[in-house]
């Protein structure tokens, strides 16, 4: 059984990084 907290944090970080990348890409263009 994998720790749910770790999975939740991983998803949150991934979503945050994805959003930041999208905003950065938009700003560059």
PyMOL Python script that loads the backbone (N, CA, C, O; Angstrom):
from pymol import cmd

cmd.read_pdbstr("""\
ATOM      1  N   UNK A   1       0.845  -1.199   0.000  1.00  0.00           N
ATOM      2  CA  UNK A   1       0.000   0.000   0.000  1.00  0.00           C
ATOM      3  C   UNK A   1       0.883   1.254   0.000  1.00  0.00           C
ATOM      4  O   UNK A   1       1.621   1.498   0.955  1.00  0.00           O
ATOM      5  N   UNK A   2       0.805   2.023  -1.046  1.00  0.00           N
ATOM      6  CA  UNK A   2       1.627   3.233  -1.136  1.00  0.00           C
ATOM      7  C   UNK A   2       0.991   4.368  -0.335  1.00  0.00           C
ATOM      8  O   UNK A   2      -0.234   4.465  -0.258  1.00  0.00           O
ATOM      9  N   UNK A   3       1.813   5.217   0.256  1.00  0.00           N
ATOM     10  CA  UNK A   3       1.301   6.340   1.056  1.00  0.00           C
ATOM     11  C   UNK A   3       0.490   7.302   0.188  1.00  0.00           C
ATOM     12  O   UNK A   3       0.988   7.833  -0.805  1.00  0.00           O
ATOM     13  N   UNK A   4      -0.753   7.515   0.575  1.00  0.00           N
ATOM     14  CA  UNK A   4      -1.638   8.401  -0.183  1.00  0.00           C
ATOM     15  C   UNK A   4      -1.116   9.834  -0.160  1.00  0.00           C
ATOM     16  O   UNK A   4      -1.249  10.569  -1.139  1.00  0.00           O
ATOM     17  N   UNK A   5      -0.517  10.226   0.973  1.00  0.00           N
ATOM     18  CA  UNK A   5      -0.005  11.592   1.111  1.00  0.00           C
ATOM     19  C   UNK A   5       1.067  11.862   0.060  1.00  0.00           C
ATOM     20  O   UNK A   5       1.091  12.927  -0.558  1.00  0.00           O
ATOM     21  N   UNK A   6       1.953  10.889  -0.135  1.00  0.00           N
ATOM     22  CA  UNK A   6       3.029  11.053  -1.121  1.00  0.00           C
ATOM     23  C   UNK A   6       2.461  11.213  -2.529  1.00  0.00           C
ATOM     24  O   UNK A   6       2.931  12.041  -3.309  1.00  0.00           O
ATOM     25  N   UNK A   7       1.445  10.411  -2.842  1.00  0.00           N
ATOM     26  CA  UNK A   7       0.824  10.479  -4.170  1.00  0.00           C
ATOM     27  C   UNK A   7       0.149  11.838  -4.355  1.00  0.00           C
ATOM     28  O   UNK A   7       0.271  12.463  -5.409  1.00  0.00           O
ATOM     29  N   UNK A   8      -0.559  12.286  -3.328  1.00  0.00           N
ATOM     30  CA  UNK A   8      -1.258  13.570  -3.395  1.00  0.00           C
ATOM     31  C   UNK A   8      -0.262  14.703  -3.624  1.00  0.00           C
ATOM     32  O   UNK A   8      -0.488  15.580  -4.458  1.00  0.00           O
ATOM     33  N   UNK A   9       0.841  14.676  -2.878  1.00  0.00           N
ATOM     34  CA  UNK A   9       1.853  15.725  -3.005  1.00  0.00           C
ATOM     35  C   UNK A   9       2.484  15.686  -4.393  1.00  0.00           C
ATOM     36  O   UNK A   9       2.728  16.727  -5.002  1.00  0.00           O
ATOM     37  N   UNK A  10       2.745  14.476  -4.887  1.00  0.00           N
ATOM     38  CA  UNK A  10       3.368  14.325  -6.209  1.00  0.00           C
ATOM     39  C   UNK A  10       2.466  14.915  -7.293  1.00  0.00           C
ATOM     40  O   UNK A  10       2.938  15.611  -8.192  1.00  0.00           O
ATOM     41  N   UNK A  11       1.172  14.630  -7.201  1.00  0.00           N
ATOM     42  CA  UNK A  11       0.225  15.143  -8.193  1.00  0.00           C
ATOM     43  C   UNK A  11       0.158  16.663  -8.117  1.00  0.00           C
ATOM     44  O   UNK A  11       0.107  17.341  -9.143  1.00  0.00           O
ATOM     45  N   UNK A  12       0.158  17.196  -6.893  1.00  0.00           N
ATOM     46  CA  UNK A  12       0.085  18.645  -6.704  1.00  0.00           C
ATOM     47  C   UNK A  12       1.299  19.321  -7.322  1.00  0.00           C
ATOM     48  O   UNK A  12       1.168  20.317  -8.033  1.00  0.00           O
ATOM     49  N   UNK A  13       2.482  18.778  -7.048  1.00  0.00           N
ATOM     50  CA  UNK A  13       3.716  19.354  -7.589  1.00  0.00           C
ATOM     51  C   UNK A  13       3.707  19.264  -9.117  1.00  0.00           C
ATOM     52  O   UNK A  13       4.089  20.216  -9.797  1.00  0.00           O
ATOM     53  N   UNK A  14       3.274  18.131  -9.653  1.00  0.00           N
ATOM     54  CA  UNK A  14       3.233  17.939 -11.102  1.00  0.00           C
ATOM     55  C   UNK A  14       2.287  18.953 -11.750  1.00  0.00           C
ATOM     56  O   UNK A  14       2.619  19.554 -12.772  1.00  0.00           O
ATOM     57  N   UNK A  15       1.113  19.137 -11.151  1.00  0.00           N
ATOM     58  CA  UNK A  15       0.137  20.082 -11.691  1.00  0.00           C
ATOM     59  C   UNK A  15       0.687  21.506 -11.636  1.00  0.00           C
ATOM     60  O   UNK A  15       0.514  22.284 -12.575  1.00  0.00           O
ATOM     61  N   UNK A  16       1.355  21.843 -10.521  1.00  0.00           N
ATOM     62  CA  UNK A  16       1.909  23.189 -10.352  1.00  0.00           C
ATOM     63  C   UNK A  16       2.986  23.453 -11.397  1.00  0.00           C
ATOM     64  O   UNK A  16       3.025  24.521 -12.008  1.00  0.00           O
ATOM     65  N   UNK A  17       3.868  22.458 -11.595  1.00  0.00           N
ATOM     66  CA  UNK A  17       4.943  22.604 -12.582  1.00  0.00           C
ATOM     67  C   UNK A  17       4.358  22.726 -13.988  1.00  0.00           C
ATOM     68  O   UNK A  17       4.832  23.530 -14.791  1.00  0.00           O
ATOM     69  N   UNK A  18       3.339  21.937 -14.284  1.00  0.00           N
ATOM     70  CA  UNK A  18       2.706  21.980 -15.601  1.00  0.00           C
ATOM     71  C   UNK A  18       2.091  23.355 -15.857  1.00  0.00           C
ATOM     72  O   UNK A  18       2.245  23.923 -16.938  1.00  0.00           O
ATOM     73  N   UNK A  19       1.386  23.884 -14.841  1.00  0.00           N
ATOM     74  CA  UNK A  19       0.757  25.195 -14.966  1.00  0.00           C
ATOM     75  C   UNK A  19       1.817  26.269 -15.168  1.00  0.00           C
ATOM     76  O   UNK A  19       1.670  27.142 -16.023  1.00  0.00           O
ATOM     77  N   UNK A  20       2.900  26.201 -14.369  1.00  0.00           N
ATOM     78  CA  UNK A  20       3.981  27.187 -14.478  1.00  0.00           C
ATOM     79  C   UNK A  20       4.612  27.127 -15.860  1.00  0.00           C
ATOM     80  O   UNK A  20       4.921  28.166 -16.444  1.00  0.00           O
ATOM     81  N   UNK A  21       4.805  25.927 -16.388  1.00  0.00           N
ATOM     82  CA  UNK A  21       5.395  25.757 -17.715  1.00  0.00           C
ATOM     83  C   UNK A  21       4.483  26.368 -18.784  1.00  0.00           C
ATOM     84  O   UNK A  21       4.956  27.013 -19.720  1.00  0.00           O
ATOM     85  N   UNK A  22       3.189  26.161 -18.636  1.00  0.00           N
ATOM     86  CA  UNK A  22       2.231  26.697 -19.604  1.00  0.00           C
ATOM     87  C   UNK A  22       2.274  28.225 -19.593  1.00  0.00           C
ATOM     88  O   UNK A  22       2.301  28.854 -20.651  1.00  0.00           O
ATOM     89  N   UNK A  23       2.282  28.823 -18.395  1.00  0.00           N
ATOM     90  CA  UNK A  23       2.302  30.285 -18.271  1.00  0.00           C
ATOM     91  C   UNK A  23       3.606  30.829 -18.842  1.00  0.00           C
ATOM     92  O   UNK A  23       3.604  31.839 -19.547  1.00  0.00           O
ATOM     93  N   UNK A  24       4.719  30.165 -18.541  1.00  0.00           N
ATOM     94  CA  UNK A  24       6.026  30.602 -19.032  1.00  0.00           C
ATOM     95  C   UNK A  24       6.047  30.557 -20.555  1.00  0.00           C
ATOM     96  O   UNK A  24       6.557  31.470 -21.203  1.00  0.00           O
ATOM     97  N   UNK A  25       5.488  29.487 -21.123  1.00  0.00           N
ATOM     98  CA  UNK A  25       5.458  29.329 -22.570  1.00  0.00           C
ATOM     99  C   UNK A  25       4.631  30.449 -23.200  1.00  0.00           C
ATOM    100  O   UNK A  25       5.018  31.005 -24.228  1.00  0.00           O
ATOM    101  N   UNK A  26       3.506  30.778 -22.591  1.00  0.00           N
ATOM    102  CA  UNK A  26       2.645  31.832 -23.106  1.00  0.00           C
ATOM    103  C   UNK A  26       3.353  33.179 -23.057  1.00  0.00           C
ATOM    104  O   UNK A  26       3.224  33.990 -23.974  1.00  0.00           O
ATOM    105  N   UNK A  27       4.096  33.413 -21.989  1.00  0.00           N
ATOM    106  CA  UNK A  27       4.802  34.681 -21.836  1.00  0.00           C
ATOM    107  C   UNK A  27       5.917  34.806 -22.873  1.00  0.00           C
ATOM    108  O   UNK A  27       6.156  35.888 -23.410  1.00  0.00           O
ATOM    109  N   UNK A  28       6.594  33.692 -23.148  1.00  0.00           N
ATOM    110  CA  UNK A  28       7.681  33.717 -24.125  1.00  0.00           C
ATOM    111  C   UNK A  28       7.130  34.014 -25.519  1.00  0.00           C
ATOM    112  O   UNK A  28       7.751  34.743 -26.293  1.00  0.00           O
ATOM    113  N   UNK A  29       5.975  33.453 -25.834  1.00  0.00           N
ATOM    114  CA  UNK A  29       5.369  33.658 -27.156  1.00  0.00           C
ATOM    115  C   UNK A  29       4.613  34.985 -27.138  1.00  0.00           C
ATOM    116  O   UNK A  29       4.019  35.372 -28.144  1.00  0.00           O
TER     117      UNK A  29
END
""", "prot")
cmd.dss("prot")
cmd.show_as("cartoon", "prot")
cmd.util.cbc("prot")
cmd.orient("prot")
